Amino acid sequence: MAAPTQPPTLGRVIHYVLPDGRRAGEVRAAMVTNVFPSAADGMCNGTVFLDQLNDADSKGFFGSAKFDDSATPAQGTWHWPPRA
């Protein structure tokens, strides 16, 4: 996992890969709620926008997640949304 070229900042929308539940591995939108400027791996906290009943067994927040922009990001990591 490489460090993000653009570090996360408060209030930014990111994509978070669900780590658990029946939808584990699927991506959801999240908002950055805390950043760790000294973390070279893009570590941040956030709140996940869940898909209501489909994600009922997933948590709507994440503690600390690392950046992962690989072709198949690991569960429990975040990445920037693709450009439209």
C-alpha positions as a Markdown table, in Angstrom:
| # | Residue | x | y | z |
|---|---|---|---|---|
| 1 | Met | 0.0 | 0.0 | 0.0 |
| 2 | Ala | 1.4 | 3.3 | -1.1 |
| 3 | Ala | 0.8 | 6.6 | 0.7 |
| 4 | Pro | -1.9 | 8.8 | -0.9 |
| 5 | Thr | -0.7 | 11.5 | -3.3 |
| 6 | Gln | -3.2 | 13.8 | -1.7 |
| 7 | Pro | -3.6 | 13.4 | 2.1 |
| 8 | Pro | -7.1 | 13.2 | 3.5 |
| 9 | Thr | -8.7 | 16.3 | 5.1 |
| 10 | Leu | -11.7 | 16.8 | 7.4 |
| 11 | Gly | -15.0 | 16.6 | 5.6 |
| 12 | Arg | -13.8 | 15.0 | 2.4 |
| 13 | Val | -15.7 | 12.1 | 0.9 |
| 14 | Ile | -13.7 | 8.9 | 0.4 |
| 15 | His | -14.6 | 5.3 | -0.5 |
| 16 | Tyr | -14.4 | 2.8 | 2.4 |
| 17 | Val | -14.2 | -1.0 | 1.8 |
| 18 | Leu | -16.5 | -2.8 | 4.3 |
| 19 | Pro | -14.5 | -5.1 | 6.6 |
| 20 | Asp | -17.3 | -7.3 | 7.9 |
| 21 | Gly | -20.9 | -8.4 | 7.6 |
| 22 | Arg | -22.6 | -10.0 | 4.6 |
| 23 | Arg | -21.4 | -7.1 | 2.4 |
| 24 | Ala | -17.8 | -7.4 | 3.4 |
| 25 | Gly | -15.5 | -6.2 | 0.6 |
| 26 | Glu | -18.1 | -3.9 | -1.0 |
| 27 | Val | -17.4 | -0.1 | -1.2 |
| 28 | Arg | -19.4 | 2.6 | 0.5 |
| 29 | Ala | -19.0 | 6.3 | 0.6 |
| 30 | Ala | -17.6 | 7.8 | 3.8 |
| 31 | Met | -16.7 | 11.1 | 5.2 |
| 32 | Val | -13.4 | 11.9 | 6.9 |
| 33 | Thr | -13.9 | 12.8 | 10.6 |
| 34 | Asn | -10.3 | 12.9 | 11.9 |
| 35 | Val | -6.9 | 12.8 | 10.3 |
| 36 | Phe | -3.4 | 11.9 | 11.5 |
| 37 | Pro | -1.1 | 14.3 | 9.8 |
| 38 | Ser | 2.0 | 12.5 | 11.0 |
| 39 | Ala | 0.8 | 9.1 | 9.5 |
| 40 | Ala | 2.6 | 8.5 | 6.2 |
| 41 | Asp | 0.0 | 5.8 | 5.2 |
| 42 | Gly | -3.0 | 8.2 | 5.0 |
| 43 | Met | -4.5 | 6.9 | 8.3 |
| 44 | Cys | -7.8 | 8.6 | 9.1 |
| 45 | Asn | -11.1 | 8.0 | 10.8 |
| 46 | Gly | -14.5 | 8.4 | 9.2 |
| 47 | Thr | -18.3 | 7.8 | 9.2 |
| 48 | Val | -19.6 | 5.4 | 6.6 |
| 49 | Phe | -22.9 | 6.1 | 4.6 |
| 50 | Leu | -24.4 | 2.6 | 4.8 |
| 51 | Asp | -27.0 | 1.2 | 2.4 |
| 52 | Gln | -29.8 | 1.0 | 5.0 |
| 53 | Leu | -31.1 | -2.6 | 5.5 |
| 54 | Asn | -28.6 | -4.1 | 3.1 |
| 55 | Asp | -25.8 | -3.1 | 5.5 |
| 56 | Ala | -27.7 | -3.6 | 8.8 |
| 57 | Asp | -24.9 | -5.9 | 10.1 |
| 58 | Ser | -22.1 | -3.4 | 9.3 |
| 59 | Lys | -20.8 | -0.5 | 11.4 |
| 60 | Gly | -21.5 | 3.0 | 10.3 |
| 61 | Phe | -18.1 | 4.3 | 11.4 |
| 62 | Phe | -14.5 | 3.1 | 11.3 |
| 63 | Gly | -11.7 | 3.7 | 13.8 |
| 64 | Ser | -8.5 | 4.1 | 11.9 |
| 65 | Ala | -8.2 | 3.0 | 8.3 |
| 66 | Lys | -5.2 | 3.0 | 6.0 |
| 67 | Phe | -5.1 | 4.2 | 2.4 |
| 68 | Asp | -5.1 | 1.4 | -0.3 |
| 69 | Asp | -5.4 | 2.3 | -4.0 |
| 70 | Ser | -4.5 | -1.1 | -5.3 |
| 71 | Ala | -6.6 | -2.8 | -8.0 |
| 72 | Thr | -8.4 | -4.7 | -5.2 |
| 73 | Pro | -8.2 | -2.6 | -2.0 |
| 74 | Ala | -8.2 | -4.6 | 1.2 |
| 75 | Gln | -11.2 | -4.8 | 3.5 |
| 76 | Gly | -11.2 | -2.0 | 6.1 |
| 77 | Thr | -9.2 | 0.4 | 4.0 |
| 78 | Trp | -10.1 | 3.6 | 2.1 |
| 79 | His | -9.3 | 5.1 | -1.3 |
| 80 | Trp | -10.3 | 8.2 | -3.3 |
| 81 | Pro | -13.4 | 7.9 | -5.5 |
| 82 | Pro | -12.5 | 7.5 | -9.1 |
| 83 | Arg | -12.6 | 10.7 | -11.2 |
| 84 | Ala | -15.7 | 11.0 | -13.4 |
